[in-house]
Amino acid sequence: MNQPHVSRRRLLRTAGGATAALALGGAGALAWSPSAAAADDAAGLRIVDSNESDPRMKYYRFATDAIGWDPAVNVLLPDDYGSGRRYPVVYLFHGGGLDQDFMTFDKMGIRELTAGRPVIVVMPDGGHAGWYSNPVSSNSGPRDWETFHIEQLVPWIDANFRTYAEYDGRAVAGFSMGGFGALKYAAKYHGDFASVSAHSGPASLRRDAGLVAHWANISAGAADLAGGTVYGAPLWDEARVSADNPVERIPSYRDKRVFLVAGTSPDPVNWADWVNETQVLAGQREFRAKLDEAGLPHESHEEPGGHVFRAALFRRDLDGIVERLRKA
């Protein structure tokens, strides 16, 4: 990833404090005193709205060339962020749906779930059906979610918060579509994330005649791309599918902590729940078998129920993430 850009305005503002200290490390990490000024523009992101009044939850909205509207992010700081220490970061991705966005996990109680844990949690917009991808085609302007998350948001976070800007300082996790995004990013950018977690996230794009890839195209075309597609239609961009497909990227999960959750009994009357979790369970089993064949460790859970976020397992996952990443 590109080294974060820090604006001249921020440098001057930070240097103006009597105790401020600015240092650029070899990994592109940015250090400053606990009394540093508010977050600033960086890495192609221009802040157009923000609220930093809450001691833990910070909100920002950006203008970016990667997305045709202004996406937002919630950044949840640990209880003791004022200590001046650096912290590992979890990038937590929401699922698909017209009611899903950067606020999803706050509504699910993320503040309570993370209380007392020494980690920064970053929860960005990913589109109603963005699939954490740069689409093959869009009729609604730029929707390059992969570019926004990887090339812009990650370095922006490192430029504005006390993080470990390195492999052992970052994890990716998500629910449903966001679980797929976490698995995808961990493989494609395998040098950037030491832990990956998929809570009811699909891990196989091609099984059952490519049902998940077809659903990505259909849902994105309807909700985000005005008829465009993530992977191309009528024919897929096969190289792009393979690059994104977790079961085809098994060696990229070496030396990572892998955590998987799937439901075993979706509601047969609820078509969406049944189709979603049936594919999730089958795809995760395929993925786990390939990890086993490669001798790669992982932690997996099959739980009763369908396509739902399981808070108890997320707590367990979060404890494992904190244990795996560099300590605050």
Residue pairs with C-beta under 8 A, 6 or more apart in sequence:
1 28
1 150
1 151
1 154
1 155
1 189
1 192
2 43
2 151
2 155
3 24
3 28
3 155
4 28
4 30
4 42
4 43
4 155
4 156
4 158
4 159
4 165
5 42
5 43
5 44
5 155
5 159
6 30
6 40
6 42
6 159
7 40
7 41
7 42
9 40
10 37
10 40
10 41
10 42
11 22
13 37
13 40
14 20
14 22
14 32
14 33
14 36
14 37
15 22
17 33
17 35
17 36
19 33
19 35
20 32
20 33
20 35
20 36
21 31
21 32
21 33
22 30
22 31
22 32
23 30
23 31
24 30
25 31
25 165
27 165
27 166
28 155
28 158
28 165
29 86
29 158
29 163
29 164
29 165
29 166
30 158
30 159
30 160
30 165
31 86
31 162
32 162
33 84
34 82
34 83
34 84
34 162
38 50
38 52
39 47
39 50
39 52
39 58
39 60
39 160
39 161
40 47
40 159
40 160
41 47
42 155
42 156
42 159
42 160
43 151
43 152
43 153
43 155
43 156
43 159
44 64
44 65
44 66
44 151
44 152
45 62
45 63
45 64
45 152
45 153
45 156
46 62
46 63
46 64
47 60
47 61
47 62
48 61
48 62
48 63
48 70
49 59
49 60
49 61
49 70
49 72
50 58
50 59
50 60
50 61
51 58
51 59
52 58
52 59
55 77
56 76
56 77
56 78
56 79
56 81
56 111
57 74
57 75
57 76
57 77
57 106
57 111
58 74
58 75
58 76
58 77
59 72
59 73
59 74
59 75
60 72
60 73
60 75
61 70
61 71
61 72
61 73
62 70
62 71
62 72
62 73
62 152
63 70
64 70
64 71
64 148
64 152
65 142
66 142
66 144
66 145
66 147
66 148
66 151
66 152
67 142
67 143
67 144
67 145
67 148
68 138
68 140
68 141
68 142
68 143
69 141
71 102
71 124
71 125
71 148
72 101
72 102
72 124
72 125
73 102
73 122
73 123
73 124
73 125
73 153
74 102
74 103
74 105
74 106
74 122
74 123
74 124
75 120
75 121
75 122
75 123
75 157
75 161
76 110
76 111
76 114
76 120
76 121
76 122
76 123
77 87
77 120
77 161
78 87
78 114
78 117
78 118
78 119
78 120
78 328
79 115
79 116
80 118
81 87
81 120
81 162
84 162
85 118
85 162
85 328
86 162
86 163
86 164
86 169
86 328
87 118
87 119
87 120
87 161
87 162
87 163
87 164
87 328
88 118
88 119
88 120
88 163
88 164
88 168
88 169
88 170
88 171
88 321
88 322
88 325
88 326
88 327
88 328
89 119
89 120
89 121
89 122
89 157
89 161
89 163
89 164
89 169
89 170
89 171
90 119
90 120
90 121
90 122
90 170
90 171
90 172
90 173
90 318
90 321
91 122
91 124
91 149
91 153
91 154
91 170
91 171
91 172
91 173
91 182
91 185
91 193
92 105
92 110
92 121
92 122
92 123
92 173
92 174
92 178
93 123
93 124
93 126
93 132
93 172
93 173
93 174
93 175
93 177
93 178
93 179
93 181
93 182
94 100
94 101
94 102
94 104
94 105
94 123
94 126
94 174
94 175
94 177
94 178
95 104
95 174
95 175
95 176
95 177
95 178
95 179
96 128
96 129
96 130
96 131
96 176
96 177
96 219
96 223
97 128
97 129
98 128
98 223
100 126
100 128
101 125
101 128
102 123
102 124
102 125
104 123
105 121
105 123
106 123
108 309
108 311
109 311
110 121
110 123
113 311
113 314
113 315
113 318
114 121
114 318
117 318
117 319
117 322
118 322
118 327
118 328
119 318
119 321
119 322
119 325
119 328
120 157
120 161
120 163
122 153
122 157
124 148
124 149
124 153
126 132
126 145
126 149
126 177
126 178
126 181
127 143
127 145
127 220
127 223
127 224
128 223
128 224
129 177
129 216
129 219
129 220
129 222
129 223
129 224
130 143
130 145
130 177
130 220
130 224
131 145
131 177
131 180
131 181
131 216
131 219
131 220
131 230
132 145
132 146
132 149
132 177
132 178
132 180
132 181
132 184
132 185
133 145
133 146
133 184
133 216
133 230
133 244
134 143
134 144
134 145
134 146
134 147
135 143
135 144
135 220
135 224
135 225
135 228
135 229
135 230
136 228
136 229
136 230
136 231
136 232
136 237
136 240
137 225
137 228
137 229
137 232
138 224
138 225
138 226
138 228
139 225
139 226
139 227
139 228
140 224
140 225
140 226
140 228
143 224
143 225
143 228
146 185
149 181
149 185
150 185
150 189
150 192
154 170
154 192
155 165
157 163
158 165
163 169
163 170
164 170
164 325
164 326
166 326
167 191
167 192
167 193
167 194
168 194
168 325
168 326
169 194
169 325
169 326
170 192
170 193
170 194
170 195
170 325
171 193
171 194
171 195
171 196
171 197
171 257
171 321
171 324
171 325
172 181
172 182
172 185
172 186
172 193
172 195
172 196
172 197
173 179
173 182
173 195
173 196
173 197
173 198
173 199
173 259
173 317
173 321
174 180
174 181
174 182
174 197
174 198
174 199
174 201
175 199
175 200
175 201
175 309
176 199
176 200
176 201
176 276
176 280
176 307
177 201
178 201
179 197
179 198
179 199
179 200
179 201
179 202
180 198
180 201
180 202
180 203
180 212
180 246
181 201
182 196
182 197
182 198
182 201
183 196
183 198
183 201
183 203
183 246
183 287
184 244
184 246
185 192
185 193
185 196
186 193
186 196
186 252
186 253
186 256
187 246
187 249
187 252
187 253
188 243
188 244
188 249
188 252
190 252
190 253
190 256
193 256
194 255
194 256
194 257
194 324
194 325
195 256
195 257
195 258
195 259
195 320
195 321
195 324
195 325
196 253
196 256
196 257
196 258
196 259
197 258
197 259
197 260
197 261
197 317
197 321
198 259
198 260
198 261
198 284
199 261
199 309
199 310
199 313
199 314
199 317
200 261
200 262
200 263
200 276
200 277
200 280
200 307
200 308
200 309
201 260
201 280
201 284
202 212
202 279
202 280
202 283
202 284
203 246
203 247
203 260
203 280
203 283
203 284
203 286
203 287
204 212
204 245
204 246
204 247
204 279
204 282
204 283
204 286
204 287
205 212
205 213
205 216
205 241
205 244
205 245
205 247
206 213
206 241
206 245
206 247
207 279
207 282
207 283
207 286
208 279
208 282
210 236
210 241
211 279
212 279
212 283
213 230
213 231
213 236
213 241
216 230
216 231
217 229
217 230
217 231
217 232
217 233
220 228
220 229
220 230
221 227
221 228
221 229
221 233
231 237
231 240
231 241
232 240
242 248
243 249
246 287
247 283
247 286
247 287
247 290
250 290
250 291
250 293
250 294
250 296
251 294
253 291
253 296
253 298
254 294
254 296
257 299
257 320
257 321
257 324
258 291
258 296
258 297
258 298
258 299
259 298
259 299
259 300
259 317
259 320
259 321
260 284
260 287
260 288
260 298
260 299
260 300
260 301
261 300
261 301
261 303
261 310
261 313
261 317
262 277
262 280
262 281
262 284
262 285
262 300
262 301
262 302
262 303
263 277
263 280
263 281
263 302
263 303
263 304
263 305
263 306
263 307
263 308
264 281
264 302
264 303
264 304
264 305
265 304
265 305
265 306
266 273
266 274
266 276
266 277
266 278
266 305
266 306
266 307
267 273
267 274
267 306
268 274
270 306
272 307
273 306
273 307
274 306
276 306
276 307
277 306
277 307
280 307
281 302
284 300
288 298
288 300
291 297
291 298
299 320
301 313
303 310
303 313
